[in-house]
Amino acid sequence: MNVALRPEASSDLVSAAAYFNDVNDGWGDHFLDTIEVDLADLRDEAGIHAIHYGLPCKFAKVFPFAIYYRVESESAIVYAILSCRMSPDAHRSILEQRV
């Protein structure tokens, strides 16, 4: 299965990587590398995750992030990649705007 990121999800990644680079130089690249592995795993796992706020949600293995996606045809379309340190209400609000 293909995995595609909507522009908003790509922006989530850029923002998070910038944040981690501000915390410690190089962490942003490490964050992106680990999320890339999670997205590659999603190719085989799409559709098996629990539904959160109306979308399947895969939790990243290394960083505390949630990957919200929807299976459409032969693709997993990623709508958001959000920090689990945000409130559940923030996740809900963001997803309502994007779906």
Residue pairs with C-beta under 8 A, 6 or more apart in sequence:
1 42
1 43
1 44
1 46
1 71
1 74
1 75
1 76
2 43
2 74
2 75
2 76
3 39
3 40
3 42
3 43
3 46
3 69
3 75
3 76
3 78
4 75
4 76
4 77
4 78
5 13
5 39
5 78
5 81
6 77
6 78
6 79
6 98
8 79
8 80
8 98
9 78
9 79
9 80
9 81
12 80
12 81
12 82
13 32
13 35
13 81
16 28
16 31
16 63
16 65
16 81
16 83
17 28
17 29
17 31
17 32
18 28
19 28
20 27
20 28
20 30
20 31
21 27
21 28
21 29
31 63
34 60
34 61
34 62
34 63
35 60
35 63
35 65
35 67
35 81
37 61
38 58
38 60
38 61
38 67
39 67
39 78
41 58
42 58
42 67
42 69
42 76
42 78
43 76
45 58
46 56
46 69
46 71
46 76
47 56
47 71
47 76
48 56
49 56
49 57
49 58
50 56
50 57
51 57
52 66
52 68
52 91
53 68
53 91
53 92
53 95
53 96
54 95
54 99
55 68
55 69
55 70
55 79
55 95
55 99
56 68
56 69
56 70
56 71
57 66
57 67
57 68
57 69
58 66
58 67
58 69
59 65
59 66
59 67
59 84
60 66
60 67
60 81
64 83
64 84
64 85
65 81
65 82
65 83
65 84
66 80
66 81
66 82
66 83
66 84
66 91
67 78
67 80
67 81
68 78
68 79
68 80
68 81
68 82
68 91
68 95
69 76
69 77
69 78
69 79
70 76
70 77
70 79
70 99
71 77
79 95
79 98
79 99
80 91
80 94
80 95
80 98
82 90
82 91
82 94
